[in-house]
Amino acid sequence: MQNFQLSLFYDYYAFVMSSNFYRKYDALFSALDLSGFPNKNIKVGRTGYSRHVILRALIVQHLEEIKNLFHD
């Protein structure tokens, strides 16, 4: 399950259930087991961003057919 700061939303589950878009990704990411995939770089250098979050973002980018993240 994702780690959200729940105080941002009055009721997280009501927020998710209010939209098919959020319901789809909540179900997908709840079923996704990332325990075998390291979350942060723990060897050399900066830890950087969460690899789990980046992987989820790439999944959304692919499923929503987002070509790029930059505007011309």
PQR file with spaces between the fields and no chain letter, atoms N, CA, C, O and H, PARSE charges and radii, in Angstrom:
ATOM       1  N    MET     1       0.848   -1.178    0.000 -0.4000 1.5000
ATOM       2  CA   MET     1       0.000    0.000    0.000 -0.0000 2.0000
ATOM       3  C    MET     1       0.886    1.231    0.000  0.5500 1.7000
ATOM       4  O    MET     1       1.965    1.230    0.592 -0.5500 1.4000
ATOM       5  N    GLN     2       0.436    2.256   -0.651 -0.4000 1.5000
ATOM       6  CA   GLN     2       1.192    3.490   -0.723 -0.0000 2.0000
ATOM       7  C    GLN     2       1.178    4.196    0.625  0.5500 1.7000
ATOM       8  O    GLN     2       0.261    4.025    1.429 -0.5500 1.4000
ATOM       9  H    GLN     2      -0.441    2.256   -1.132  0.4000 1.0000
ATOM      10  N    ASN     3       2.204    4.982    0.848 -0.4000 1.5000
ATOM      11  CA   ASN     3       2.282    5.771    2.069 -0.0000 2.0000
ATOM      12  C    ASN     3       1.889    7.203    1.742  0.5500 1.7000
ATOM      13  O    ASN     3       2.723    7.996    1.304 -0.5500 1.4000
ATOM      14  H    ASN     3       2.949    5.120    0.196  0.4000 1.0000
ATOM      15  N    PHE     4       0.616    7.536    1.954 -0.4000 1.5000
ATOM      16  CA   PHE     4       0.126    8.888    1.722 -0.0000 2.0000
ATOM      17  C    PHE     4       0.015    9.612    3.043  0.5500 1.7000
ATOM      18  O    PHE     4      -0.223    9.006    4.087 -0.5500 1.4000
ATOM      19  H    PHE     4      -0.061    6.893    2.309  0.4000 1.0000
ATOM      20  N    GLN     5       0.189   10.902    2.980 -0.4000 1.5000
ATOM      21  CA   GLN     5      -0.090   11.726    4.144 -0.0000 2.0000
ATOM      22  C    GLN     5      -1.601   11.932    4.146  0.5500 1.7000
ATOM      23  O    GLN     5      -2.119   12.784    3.425 -0.5500 1.4000
ATOM      24  H    GLN     5       0.382   11.394    2.132  0.4000 1.0000
ATOM      25  N    LEU     6      -2.295   11.153    4.952 -0.4000 1.5000
ATOM      26  CA   LEU     6      -3.747   11.121    4.907 -0.0000 2.0000
ATOM      27  C    LEU     6      -4.397   12.430    5.330  0.5500 1.7000
ATOM      28  O    LEU     6      -5.572   12.644    5.033 -0.5500 1.4000
ATOM      29  H    LEU     6      -1.874   10.461    5.538  0.4000 1.0000
ATOM      30  N    SER     7      -3.679   13.306    6.010 -0.4000 1.5000
ATOM      31  CA   SER     7      -4.280   14.571    6.418 -0.0000 2.0000
ATOM      32  C    SER     7      -4.559   15.484    5.229  0.5500 1.7000
ATOM      33  O    SER     7      -5.291   16.464    5.367 -0.5500 1.4000
ATOM      34  H    SER     7      -2.724   13.132    6.251  0.4000 1.0000
ATOM      35  N    LEU     8      -3.989   15.179    4.063 -0.4000 1.5000
ATOM      36  CA   LEU     8      -4.274   15.971    2.877 -0.0000 2.0000
ATOM      37  C    LEU     8      -5.711   15.763    2.405  0.5500 1.7000
ATOM      38  O    LEU     8      -6.306   16.651    1.795 -0.5500 1.4000
ATOM      39  H    LEU     8      -3.395   14.383    3.951  0.4000 1.0000
ATOM      40  N    PHE     9      -6.257   14.598    2.688 -0.4000 1.5000
ATOM      41  CA   PHE     9      -7.598   14.252    2.249 -0.0000 2.0000
ATOM      42  C    PHE     9      -8.472   14.037    3.471  0.5500 1.7000
ATOM      43  O    PHE     9      -8.036   13.452    4.462 -0.5500 1.4000
ATOM      44  H    PHE     9      -5.774   13.876    3.184  0.4000 1.0000
ATOM      45  N    TYR    10      -9.682   14.502    3.397 -0.4000 1.5000
ATOM      46  CA   TYR    10     -10.596   14.308    4.518 -0.0000 2.0000
ATOM      47  C    TYR    10     -10.809   12.824    4.749  0.5500 1.7000
ATOM      48  O    TYR    10     -10.699   12.350    5.880 -0.5500 1.4000
ATOM      49  H    TYR    10     -10.037   14.977    2.592  0.4000 1.0000
ATOM      50  N    ASP    11     -11.114   12.085    3.691 -0.4000 1.5000
ATOM      51  CA   ASP    11     -11.303   10.645    3.778 -0.0000 2.0000
ATOM      52  C    ASP    11     -10.670   10.029    2.538  0.5500 1.7000
ATOM      53  O    ASP    11     -11.240   10.105    1.450 -0.5500 1.4000
ATOM      54  H    ASP    11     -11.204   12.470    2.772  0.4000 1.0000
ATOM      55  N    TYR    12      -9.509    9.425    2.690 -0.4000 1.5000
ATOM      56  CA   TYR    12      -8.759    8.892    1.554 -0.0000 2.0000
ATOM      57  C    TYR    12      -9.590    7.909    0.740  0.5500 1.7000
ATOM      58  O    TYR    12      -9.618    7.995   -0.488 -0.5500 1.4000
ATOM      59  H    TYR    12      -9.046    9.363    3.574  0.4000 1.0000
ATOM      60  N    TYR    13     -10.261    6.986    1.398 -0.4000 1.5000
ATOM      61  CA   TYR    13     -10.994    5.950    0.673 -0.0000 2.0000
ATOM      62  C    TYR    13     -12.212    6.519   -0.047  0.5500 1.7000
ATOM      63  O    TYR    13     -12.569    6.030   -1.119 -0.5500 1.4000
ATOM      64  H    TYR    13     -10.238    6.916    2.395  0.4000 1.0000
ATOM      65  N    ALA    14     -12.848    7.526    0.506 -0.4000 1.5000
ATOM      66  CA   ALA    14     -13.944    8.189   -0.199 -0.0000 2.0000
ATOM      67  C    ALA    14     -13.404    8.914   -1.428  0.5500 1.7000
ATOM      68  O    ALA    14     -14.056    8.948   -2.471 -0.5500 1.4000
ATOM      69  H    ALA    14     -12.558    7.924    1.376  0.4000 1.0000
ATOM      70  N    PHE    15     -12.220    9.490   -1.302 -0.4000 1.5000
ATOM      71  CA   PHE    15     -11.562   10.160   -2.422 -0.0000 2.0000
ATOM      72  C    PHE    15     -11.262    9.176   -3.537  0.5500 1.7000
ATOM      73  O    PHE    15     -11.538    9.455   -4.704 -0.5500 1.4000
ATOM      74  H    PHE    15     -11.690    9.462   -0.454  0.4000 1.0000
ATOM      75  N    VAL    16     -10.700    8.027   -3.191 -0.4000 1.5000
ATOM      76  CA   VAL    16     -10.350    7.010   -4.188 -0.0000 2.0000
ATOM      77  C    VAL    16     -11.602    6.430   -4.824  0.5500 1.7000
ATOM      78  O    VAL    16     -11.653    6.261   -6.042 -0.5500 1.4000
ATOM      79  H    VAL    16     -10.476    7.800   -2.243  0.4000 1.0000
ATOM      80  N    MET    17     -12.598    6.125   -4.031 -0.4000 1.5000
ATOM      81  CA   MET    17     -13.809    5.490   -4.551 -0.0000 2.0000
ATOM      82  C    MET    17     -14.666    6.446   -5.382  0.5500 1.7000
ATOM      83  O    MET    17     -15.591    6.004   -6.063 -0.5500 1.4000
ATOM      84  H    MET    17     -12.557    6.262   -3.041  0.4000 1.0000
ATOM      85  N    SER    18     -14.378    7.728   -5.337 -0.4000 1.5000
ATOM      86  CA   SER    18     -15.181    8.700   -6.073 -0.0000 2.0000
ATOM      87  C    SER    18     -14.848    8.743   -7.562  0.5500 1.7000
ATOM      88  O    SER    18     -15.557    9.395   -8.328 -0.5500 1.4000
ATOM      89  H    SER    18     -13.626    8.087   -4.784  0.4000 1.0000
ATOM      90  N    SER    19     -13.796    8.069   -7.981 -0.4000 1.5000
ATOM      91  CA   SER    19     -13.365    8.150   -9.374 -0.0000 2.0000
ATOM      92  C    SER    19     -12.883    6.789   -9.868  0.5500 1.7000
ATOM      93  O    SER    19     -12.151    6.091   -9.166 -0.5500 1.4000
ATOM      94  H    SER    19     -13.220    7.539   -7.359  0.4000 1.0000
ATOM      95  N    ASN    20     -13.295    6.417  -11.077 -0.4000 1.5000
ATOM      96  CA   ASN    20     -12.818    5.163  -11.673 -0.0000 2.0000
ATOM      97  C    ASN    20     -11.309    5.193  -11.875  0.5500 1.7000
ATOM      98  O    ASN    20     -10.633    4.176  -11.720 -0.5500 1.4000
ATOM      99  H    ASN    20     -13.890    6.984  -11.647  0.4000 1.0000
ATOM     100  N    PHE    21     -10.786    6.366  -12.223 -0.4000 1.5000
ATOM     101  CA   PHE    21      -9.351    6.517  -12.450 -0.0000 2.0000
ATOM     102  C    PHE    21      -8.557    6.147  -11.200  0.5500 1.7000
ATOM     103  O    PHE    21      -7.628    5.342  -11.265 -0.5500 1.4000
ATOM     104  H    PHE    21     -11.335    7.192  -12.349  0.4000 1.0000
ATOM     105  N    TYR    22      -8.920    6.730  -10.074 -0.4000 1.5000
ATOM     106  CA   TYR    22      -8.200    6.467   -8.828 -0.0000 2.0000
ATOM     107  C    TYR    22      -8.443    5.055   -8.336  0.5500 1.7000
ATOM     108  O    TYR    22      -7.540    4.426   -7.784 -0.5500 1.4000
ATOM     109  H    TYR    22      -9.674    7.385  -10.021  0.4000 1.0000
ATOM     110  N    ARG    23      -9.655    4.548   -8.529 -0.4000 1.5000
ATOM     111  CA   ARG    23      -9.976    3.181   -8.108 -0.0000 2.0000
ATOM     112  C    ARG    23      -9.118    2.173   -8.860  0.5500 1.7000
ATOM     113  O    ARG    23      -8.624    1.210   -8.274 -0.5500 1.4000
ATOM     114  H    ARG    23     -10.388    5.059   -8.977  0.4000 1.0000
ATOM     115  N    LYS    24      -8.942    2.398  -10.165 -0.4000 1.5000
ATOM     116  CA   LYS    24      -8.149    1.485  -10.996 -0.0000 2.0000
ATOM     117  C    LYS    24      -6.701    1.413  -10.502  0.5500 1.7000
ATOM     118  O    LYS    24      -6.148    0.327  -10.326 -0.5500 1.4000
ATOM     119  H    LYS    24      -9.343    3.180  -10.641  0.4000 1.0000
ATOM     120  N    TYR    25      -6.108    2.563  -10.286 -0.4000 1.5000
ATOM     121  CA   TYR    25      -4.704    2.575   -9.878 -0.0000 2.0000
ATOM     122  C    TYR    25      -4.514    2.159   -8.425  0.5500 1.7000
ATOM     123  O    TYR    25      -3.486    1.570   -8.090 -0.5500 1.4000
ATOM     124  H    TYR    25      -6.557    3.445  -10.429  0.4000 1.0000
ATOM     125  N    ASP    26      -5.461    2.444   -7.570 -0.4000 1.5000
ATOM     126  CA   ASP    26      -5.378    1.975   -6.191 -0.0000 2.0000
ATOM     127  C    ASP    26      -5.396    0.446   -6.157  0.5500 1.7000
ATOM     128  O    ASP    26      -4.619   -0.166   -5.426 -0.5500 1.4000
ATOM     129  H    ASP    26      -6.296    2.923   -7.842  0.4000 1.0000
ATOM     130  N    ALA    27      -6.280   -0.172   -6.944 -0.4000 1.5000
ATOM     131  CA   ALA    27      -6.346   -1.640   -7.004 -0.0000 2.0000
ATOM     132  C    ALA    27      -5.068   -2.222   -7.606  0.5500 1.7000
ATOM     133  O    ALA    27      -4.540   -3.219   -7.114 -0.5500 1.4000
ATOM     134  H    ALA    27      -6.912    0.326   -7.538  0.4000 1.0000
ATOM     135  N    LEU    28      -4.582   -1.601   -8.662 -0.4000 1.5000
ATOM     136  CA   LEU    28      -3.364   -2.086   -9.314 -0.0000 2.0000
ATOM     137  C    LEU    28      -2.163   -2.016   -8.385  0.5500 1.7000
ATOM     138  O    LEU    28      -1.421   -2.990   -8.256 -0.5500 1.4000
ATOM     139  H    LEU    28      -5.011   -0.791   -9.063  0.4000 1.0000
ATOM     140  N    PHE    29      -1.966   -0.874   -7.739 -0.4000 1.5000
ATOM     141  CA   PHE    29      -0.793   -0.703   -6.889 -0.0000 2.0000
ATOM     142  C    PHE    29      -0.916   -1.475   -5.578  0.5500 1.7000
ATOM     143  O    PHE    29       0.101   -1.825   -4.978 -0.5500 1.4000
ATOM     144  H    PHE    29      -2.569   -0.083   -7.844  0.4000 1.0000
ATOM     145  N    SER    30      -2.124   -1.746   -5.125 -0.4000 1.5000
ATOM     146  CA   SER    30      -2.306   -2.574   -3.929 -0.0000 2.0000
ATOM     147  C    SER    30      -1.909   -4.016   -4.218  0.5500 1.7000
ATOM     148  O    SER    30      -1.396   -4.711   -3.341 -0.5500 1.4000
ATOM     149  H    SER    30      -2.950   -1.462   -5.612  0.4000 1.0000
ATOM     150  N    ALA    31      -2.146   -4.467   -5.452 -0.4000 1.5000
ATOM     151  CA   ALA    31      -1.819   -5.837   -5.833 -0.0000 2.0000
ATOM     152  C    ALA    31      -0.351   -5.995   -6.242  0.5500 1.7000
ATOM     153  O    ALA    31       0.154   -7.115   -6.320 -0.5500 1.4000
ATOM     154  H    ALA    31      -2.563   -3.902   -6.165  0.4000 1.0000
ATOM     155  N    LEU    32       0.319   -4.899   -6.499 -0.4000 1.5000
ATOM     156  CA   LEU    32       1.708   -4.926   -6.957 -0.0000 2.0000
ATOM     157  C    LEU    32       2.644   -5.182   -5.783  0.5500 1.7000
ATOM     158  O    LEU    32       2.695   -4.397   -4.836 -0.5500 1.4000
ATOM     159  H    LEU    32      -0.092   -3.989   -6.436  0.4000 1.0000
ATOM     160  N    ASP    33       3.382   -6.283   -5.852 -0.4000 1.5000
ATOM     161  CA   ASP    33       4.331   -6.626   -4.796 -0.0000 2.0000
ATOM     162  C    ASP    33       5.726   -6.145   -5.192  0.5500 1.7000
ATOM     163  O    ASP    33       6.346   -6.704   -6.097 -0.5500 1.4000
ATOM     164  H    ASP    33       3.341   -6.920   -6.621  0.4000 1.0000
ATOM     165  N    LEU    34       6.212   -5.120   -4.520 -0.4000 1.5000
ATOM     166  CA   LEU    34       7.528   -4.563   -4.821 -0.0000 2.0000
ATOM     167  C    LEU    34       8.559   -4.932   -3.761  0.5500 1.7000
ATOM     168  O    LEU    34       9.610   -4.297   -3.674 -0.5500 1.4000
ATOM     169  H    LEU    34       5.708   -4.665   -3.785  0.4000 1.0000
ATOM     170  N    SER    35       8.272   -5.944   -2.961 -0.4000 1.5000
ATOM     171  CA   SER    35       9.176   -6.300   -1.870 -0.0000 2.0000
ATOM     172  C    SER    35      10.532   -6.803   -2.369  0.5500 1.7000
ATOM     173  O    SER    35      11.530   -6.663   -1.662 -0.5500 1.4000
ATOM     174  H    SER    35       7.418   -6.459   -3.031  0.4000 1.0000
ATOM     175  N    GLY    36      10.590   -7.378   -3.558 -0.4000 1.5000
ATOM     176  CA   GLY    36      11.850   -7.863   -4.103 -0.0000 2.0000
ATOM     177  C    GLY    36      12.622   -6.807   -4.862  0.5500 1.7000
ATOM     178  O    GLY    36      13.728   -7.068   -5.336 -0.5500 1.4000
ATOM     179  H    GLY    36       9.780   -7.492   -4.133  0.4000 1.0000
ATOM     180  N    PHE    37      12.062   -5.630   -4.982 -0.4000 1.5000
ATOM     181  CA   PHE    37      12.666   -4.526   -5.731 -0.0000 2.0000
ATOM     182  C    PHE    37      13.125   -3.472   -4.734  0.5500 1.7000
ATOM     183  O    PHE    37      12.294   -2.888   -4.038 -0.5500 1.4000
ATOM     184  H    PHE    37      11.164   -5.418   -4.597  0.4000 1.0000
ATOM     185  N    PRO    38      14.437   -3.210   -4.645 -0.5600 1.5000
ATOM     186  CA   PRO    38      14.916   -2.262   -3.631  0.2800 2.0000
ATOM     187  C    PRO    38      14.346   -0.866   -3.838  0.5500 1.7000
ATOM     188  O    PRO    38      14.277   -0.373   -4.963 -0.5500 1.4000
ATOM     189  N    ASN    39      13.940   -0.239   -2.744 -0.4000 1.5000
ATOM     190  CA   ASN    39      13.311    1.071   -2.827 -0.0000 2.0000
ATOM     191  C    ASN    39      14.325    2.193   -3.010  0.5500 1.7000
ATOM     192  O    ASN    39      14.082    3.121   -3.781 -0.5500 1.4000
ATOM     193  H    ASN    39      13.996   -0.641   -1.830  0.4000 1.0000
ATOM     194  N    LYS    40      15.422    2.125   -2.337 -0.4000 1.5000
ATOM     195  CA   LYS    40      16.440    3.179   -2.405 -0.0000 2.0000
ATOM     196  C    LYS    40      17.806    2.569   -2.695  0.5500 1.7000
ATOM     197  O    LYS    40      18.035    1.385   -2.448 -0.5500 1.4000
ATOM     198  H    LYS    40      15.620    1.371   -1.711  0.4000 1.0000
ATOM     199  N    ASN    41      18.686    3.372   -3.209 -0.4000 1.5000
ATOM     200  CA   ASN    41      20.068    2.965   -3.431 -0.0000 2.0000
ATOM     201  C    ASN    41      20.777    2.995   -2.078  0.5500 1.7000
ATOM     202  O    ASN    41      20.913    4.061   -1.478 -0.5500 1.4000
ATOM     203  H    ASN    41      18.500    4.334   -3.410  0.4000 1.0000
ATOM     204  N    ILE    42      21.225    1.851   -1.596 -0.4000 1.5000
ATOM     205  CA   ILE    42      21.863    1.806   -0.280 -0.0000 2.0000
ATOM     206  C    ILE    42      23.361    1.559   -0.364  0.5500 1.7000
ATOM     207  O    ILE    42      24.009    1.350    0.662 -0.5500 1.4000
ATOM     208  H    ILE    42      21.115    0.985   -2.084  0.4000 1.0000
ATOM     209  N    LYS    43      23.922    1.579   -1.570 -0.4000 1.5000
ATOM     210  CA   LYS    43      25.347    1.298   -1.712 -0.0000 2.0000
ATOM     211  C    LYS    43      26.157    2.585   -1.776  0.5500 1.7000
ATOM     212  O    LYS    43      26.548    3.115   -0.737 -0.5500 1.4000
ATOM     213  H    LYS    43      23.396    1.749   -2.404  0.4000 1.0000
ATOM     214  N    VAL    44      26.408    3.083   -2.940 -0.4000 1.5000
ATOM     215  CA   VAL    44      27.275    4.241   -3.113 -0.0000 2.0000
ATOM     216  C    VAL    44      26.470    5.412   -3.654  0.5500 1.7000
ATOM     217  O    VAL    44      25.581    5.221   -4.484 -0.5500 1.4000
ATOM     218  H    VAL    44      26.090    2.652   -3.785  0.4000 1.0000
ATOM     219  N    GLY    45      26.765    6.599   -3.202 -0.4000 1.5000
ATOM     220  CA   GLY    45      26.141    7.795   -3.745 -0.0000 2.0000
ATOM     221  C    GLY    45      24.855    8.168   -3.037  0.5500 1.7000
ATOM     222  O    GLY    45      24.482    7.591   -2.016 -0.5500 1.4000
ATOM     223  H    GLY    45      27.487    6.754   -2.528  0.4000 1.0000
ATOM     224  N    ARG    46      24.202    9.142   -3.612 -0.4000 1.5000
ATOM     225  CA   ARG    46      22.965    9.653   -3.030 -0.0000 2.0000
ATOM     226  C    ARG    46      21.854    8.617   -3.150  0.5500 1.7000
ATOM     227  O    ARG    46      21.842    7.800   -4.071 -0.5500 1.4000
ATOM     228  H    ARG    46      24.506    9.610   -4.442  0.4000 1.0000
ATOM     229  N    THR    47      20.934    8.666   -2.214 -0.4000 1.5000
ATOM     230  CA   THR    47      19.824    7.720   -2.265 -0.0000 2.0000
ATOM     231  C    THR    47      18.800    8.111   -3.314  0.5500 1.7000
ATOM     232  O    THR    47      18.127    7.238   -3.862 -0.5500 1.4000
ATOM     233  H    THR    47      20.944    9.329   -1.466  0.4000 1.0000
ATOM     234  N    GLY    48      18.662    9.380   -3.605 -0.4000 1.5000
ATOM     235  CA   GLY    48      17.766    9.815   -4.670 -0.0000 2.0000
ATOM     236  C    GLY    48      16.309    9.623   -4.328  0.5500 1.7000
ATOM     237  O    GLY    48      15.914    9.699   -3.165 -0.5500 1.4000
ATOM     238  H    GLY    48      19.208   10.089   -3.159  0.4000 1.0000
ATOM     239  N    TYR    49      15.511    9.373   -5.351 -0.4000 1.5000
ATOM     240  CA   TYR    49      14.075    9.235   -5.190 -0.0000 2.0000
ATOM     241  C    TYR    49      13.700    7.775   -4.982  0.5500 1.7000
ATOM     242  O    TYR    49      14.476    6.869   -5.287 -0.5500 1.4000
ATOM     243  H    TYR    49      15.832    9.311   -6.296  0.4000 1.0000
ATOM     244  N    SER    50      12.509    7.567   -4.462 -0.4000 1.5000
ATOM     245  CA   SER    50      12.000    6.222   -4.247 -0.0000 2.0000
ATOM     246  C    SER    50      11.837    5.508   -5.590  0.5500 1.7000
ATOM     247  O    SER    50      11.170    6.020   -6.489 -0.5500 1.4000
ATOM     248  H    SER    50      11.879    8.303   -4.215  0.4000 1.0000
ATOM     249  N    ARG    51      12.435    4.351   -5.723 -0.4000 1.5000
ATOM     250  CA   ARG    51      12.314    3.585   -6.956 -0.0000 2.0000
ATOM     251  C    ARG    51      10.903    3.042   -7.120  0.5500 1.7000
ATOM     252  O    ARG    51      10.432    2.864   -8.243 -0.5500 1.4000
ATOM     253  H    ARG    51      12.978    3.935   -4.993  0.4000 1.0000
ATOM     254  N    HIS    52      10.229    2.778   -6.013 -0.4000 1.5000
ATOM     255  CA   HIS    52       8.847    2.298   -6.075 -0.0000 2.0000
ATOM     256  C    HIS    52       7.948    3.369   -6.681  0.5500 1.7000
ATOM     257  O    HIS    52       7.092    3.061   -7.510 -0.5500 1.4000
ATOM     258  H    HIS    52      10.611    2.923   -5.100  0.4000 1.0000
ATOM     259  N    VAL    53       8.132    4.616   -6.277 -0.4000 1.5000
ATOM     260  CA   VAL    53       7.321    5.712   -6.805 -0.0000 2.0000
ATOM     261  C    VAL    53       7.608    5.929   -8.282  0.5500 1.7000
ATOM     262  O    VAL    53       6.688    6.156   -9.067 -0.5500 1.4000
ATOM     263  H    VAL    53       8.828    4.866   -5.603  0.4000 1.0000
ATOM     264  N    ILE    54       8.879    5.860   -8.667 -0.4000 1.5000
ATOM     265  CA   ILE    54       9.240    6.030  -10.072 -0.0000 2.0000
ATOM     266  C    ILE    54       8.638    4.919  -10.919  0.5500 1.7000
ATOM     267  O    ILE    54       8.142    5.182  -12.014 -0.5500 1.4000
ATOM     268  H    ILE    54       9.627    5.675   -8.029  0.4000 1.0000
ATOM     269  N    LEU    55       8.674    3.677  -10.429 -0.4000 1.5000
ATOM     270  CA   LEU    55       8.083    2.561  -11.158 -0.0000 2.0000
ATOM     271  C    LEU    55       6.576    2.752  -11.316  0.5500 1.7000
ATOM     272  O    LEU    55       6.029    2.505  -12.390 -0.5500 1.4000
ATOM     273  H    LEU    55       9.077    3.464   -9.539  0.4000 1.0000
ATOM     274  N    ARG    56       5.908    3.188  -10.258 -0.4000 1.5000
ATOM     275  CA   ARG    56       4.465    3.441  -10.351 -0.0000 2.0000
ATOM     276  C    ARG    56       4.170    4.555  -11.354  0.5500 1.7000
ATOM     277  O    ARG    56       3.206    4.465  -12.114 -0.5500 1.4000
ATOM     278  H    ARG    56       6.352    3.389   -9.385  0.4000 1.0000
ATOM     279  N    ALA    57       4.990    5.598  -11.360 -0.4000 1.5000
ATOM     280  CA   ALA    57       4.799    6.692  -12.312 -0.0000 2.0000
ATOM     281  C    ALA    57       4.985    6.215  -13.747  0.5500 1.7000
ATOM     282  O    ALA    57       4.245    6.637  -14.636 -0.5500 1.4000
ATOM     283  H    ALA    57       5.773    5.671  -10.743  0.4000 1.0000
ATOM     284  N    LEU    58       5.951    5.351  -13.987 -0.4000 1.5000
ATOM     285  CA   LEU    58       6.164    4.813  -15.335 -0.0000 2.0000
ATOM     286  C    LEU    58       5.005    3.916  -15.766  0.5500 1.7000
ATOM     287  O    LEU    58       4.642    3.896  -16.942 -0.5500 1.4000
ATOM     288  H    LEU    58       6.552    5.008  -13.266  0.4000 1.0000
ATOM     289  N    ILE    59       4.428    3.178  -14.827 -0.4000 1.5000
ATOM     290  CA   ILE    59       3.257    2.356  -15.142 -0.0000 2.0000
ATOM     291  C    ILE    59       2.091    3.243  -15.551  0.5500 1.7000
ATOM     292  O    ILE    59       1.425    2.970  -16.550 -0.5500 1.4000
ATOM     293  H    ILE    59       4.723    3.194  -13.872  0.4000 1.0000
ATOM     294  N    VAL    60       1.837    4.304  -14.788 -0.4000 1.5000
ATOM     295  CA   VAL    60       0.753    5.234  -15.124 -0.0000 2.0000
ATOM     296  C    VAL    60       1.035    5.892  -16.471  0.5500 1.7000
ATOM     297  O    VAL    60       0.126    6.031  -17.289 -0.5500 1.4000
ATOM     298  H    VAL    60       2.377    4.526  -13.977  0.4000 1.0000
ATOM     299  N    GLN    61       2.274    6.297  -16.713 -0.4000 1.5000
ATOM     300  CA   GLN    61       2.637    6.927  -17.975 -0.0000 2.0000
ATOM     301  C    GLN    61       2.339    5.993  -19.142  0.5500 1.7000
ATOM     302  O    GLN    61       1.818    6.433  -20.166 -0.5500 1.4000
ATOM     303  H    GLN    61       3.012    6.185  -16.048  0.4000 1.0000
ATOM     304  N    HIS    62       2.661    4.717  -18.999 -0.4000 1.5000
ATOM     305  CA   HIS    62       2.422    3.759  -20.069 -0.0000 2.0000
ATOM     306  C    HIS    62       0.926    3.506  -20.268  0.5500 1.7000
ATOM     307  O    HIS    62       0.440    3.527  -21.399 -0.5500 1.4000
ATOM     308  H    HIS    62       3.084    4.359  -18.167  0.4000 1.0000
ATOM     309  N    LEU    63       0.202    3.267  -19.185 -0.4000 1.5000
ATOM     310  CA   LEU    63      -1.217    2.952  -19.296 -0.0000 2.0000
ATOM     311  C    LEU    63      -2.049    4.143  -19.781  0.5500 1.7000
ATOM     312  O    LEU    63      -3.057    3.956  -20.462 -0.5500 1.4000
ATOM     313  H    LEU    63       0.597    3.249  -18.266  0.4000 1.0000
ATOM     314  N    GLU    64      -1.641    5.341  -19.440 -0.4000 1.5000
ATOM     315  CA   GLU    64      -2.363    6.540  -19.875 -0.0000 2.0000
ATOM     316  C    GLU    64      -1.839    7.080  -21.203  0.5500 1.7000
ATOM     317  O    GLU    64      -2.315    8.101  -21.700 -0.5500 1.4000
ATOM     318  H    GLU    64      -0.822    5.493  -18.887  0.4000 1.0000
ATOM     319  N    GLU    65      -0.847    6.378  -21.776 -0.4000 1.5000
ATOM     320  CA   GLU    65      -0.257    6.731  -23.071 -0.0000 2.0000
ATOM     321  C    GLU    65       0.267    8.163  -23.096  0.5500 1.7000
ATOM     322  O    GLU    65       0.024    8.912  -24.042 -0.5500 1.4000
ATOM     323  H    GLU    65      -0.460    5.549  -21.372  0.4000 1.0000
ATOM     324  N    ILE    66       0.985    8.527  -22.049 -0.4000 1.5000
ATOM     325  CA   ILE    66       1.625    9.834  -21.967 -0.0000 2.0000
ATOM     326  C    ILE    66       2.963    9.718  -22.690  0.5500 1.7000
ATOM     327  O    ILE    66       3.825    8.937  -22.285 -0.5500 1.4000
ATOM     328  H    ILE    66       1.183    7.918  -21.280  0.4000 1.0000
ATOM     329  N    LYS    67       3.132   10.477  -23.736 -0.4000 1.5000
ATOM     330  CA   LYS    67       4.337   10.348  -24.573 -0.0000 2.0000
ATOM     331  C    LYS    67       5.574   10.917  -23.905  0.5500 1.7000
ATOM     332  O    LYS    67       6.631   10.286  -23.923 -0.5500 1.4000
ATOM     333  H    LYS    67       2.432   11.111  -24.064  0.4000 1.0000
ATOM     334  N    ASN    68       5.462   12.099  -23.318 -0.4000 1.5000
ATOM     335  CA   ASN    68       6.606   12.687  -22.634 -0.0000 2.0000
ATOM     336  C    ASN    68       6.103   13.574  -21.508  0.5500 1.7000
ATOM     337  O    ASN    68       4.906   13.838  -21.398 -0.5500 1.4000
ATOM     338  H    ASN    68       4.604   12.612  -23.303  0.4000 1.0000
ATOM     339  N    LEU    69       7.016   14.025  -20.687 -0.4000 1.5000
ATOM     340  CA   LEU    69       6.665   14.827  -19.537 -0.0000 2.0000
ATOM     341  C    LEU    69       6.976   16.297  -19.729  0.5500 1.7000
ATOM     342  O    LEU    69       6.712   17.110  -18.844 -0.5500 1.4000
ATOM     343  H    LEU    69       7.989   13.810  -20.777  0.4000 1.0000
ATOM     344  N    PHE    70       7.529   16.640  -20.865 -0.4000 1.5000
ATOM     345  CA   PHE    70       7.950   18.005  -21.122 -0.0000 2.0000
ATOM     346  C    PHE    70       7.063   18.657  -22.163  0.5500 1.7000
ATOM     347  O    PHE    70       6.630   18.000  -23.110 -0.5500 1.4000
ATOM     348  H    PHE    70       7.743   15.979  -21.584  0.4000 1.0000
ATOM     349  N    HIS    71       6.791   19.926  -22.002 -0.4000 1.5000
ATOM     350  CA   HIS    71       6.018   20.679  -22.984 -0.0000 2.0000
ATOM     351  C    HIS    71       6.969   21.361  -23.934  0.5500 1.7000
ATOM     352  O    HIS    71       8.073   21.751  -23.553 -0.5500 1.4000
ATOM     353  H    HIS    71       7.142   20.459  -21.233  0.4000 1.0000
ATOM     354  N    ASP    72       6.539   21.504  -25.177 -0.4000 1.5000
ATOM     355  CA   ASP    72       7.375   22.179  -26.171 -0.0000 2.0000
ATOM     356  C    ASP    72       7.364   23.666  -26.004  0.5500 1.7000
ATOM     357  O    ASP    72       8.020   24.378  -26.765 -0.5500 1.4000
ATOM     358  H    ASP    72       5.642   21.187  -25.487  0.4000 1.0000
